[in-house]
Amino acid sequence: MLDREGFRPNVGIVLLNQRNQVFWGKRIRTHSWQFPQGGIDRGESPEQAMFRELHEEVGLLPEHVRIVARTRDWLRYEVPDRFIRRDARGHYKGQKQIWYLLQLVAQDWQLNLRATDHPEFDAWRWNDYWVPLDVVVEFKRGVYELALTELARFLPRPEQRNRYLRGGVRMRERGDGAAVPAPITHSGPDTAPGGIELPPGASLSGGLRSPLFPRSGS
């Protein structure tokens, strides 16, 4: 299905994890890497095609992701003649794409490159958002840069774990809204500074060995 200019409608997918890293797939039996993408079938909307391609190429279902954003208009790239079948030369020009920014809300292990009998990728990894375009086939690089640039402003704020919360120290807010450690208090013989409960039989005698509360001189 081609438009009047010879471009096939297509969707591209930028899949984020909770750290705003992107799914980066190695095309099967090649050395090039790319995002999931695929054609829009007759009668499909771009969103329907996106969910179909998402399952076919990485094994995910609609409930495994949430849509963050999409590009406003079609982004086009032309395919060089040497990559076009002979019977399509002369009327097929390239692809026009709507790009979707998705966030994974499932677990990594639910990705499956063998969801169909015709896999697109044979390896994958999480990569920084600004992917290395030198490993992308040359004629797609311009569209990748345009899509990533347009979608970058919609990136969710990444989850940040606070080192004080990992250590069990309570937090309080300053007047300007910033979080700071709560004052260290002693609540009893079986409670360490910061309200950390000690195991049965333990006490503070001899000092508490902890990355947060080292012995003096250590």
Secondary structure, DSSP 4 states (H G I P E B T S, - for coil): ---TTSEEEEEEEEEE-TTS-EEEEEETTSS-EE--EEEPPTT--HHHHHHHHHHHHH---GGGEEEEEE-SS-EEEEPPGGGS-GGGTTT--EEEEEEEEEEE-S-GGG--TTSSSS-SEEEEEEE-SS--GGGS-GGGHHHHHHHHHHHGGGPPPPP---HHHHHT--EEE-TTS-EEEPPP---STTEEGGGEEPPTT--STT----SSSPPTT-
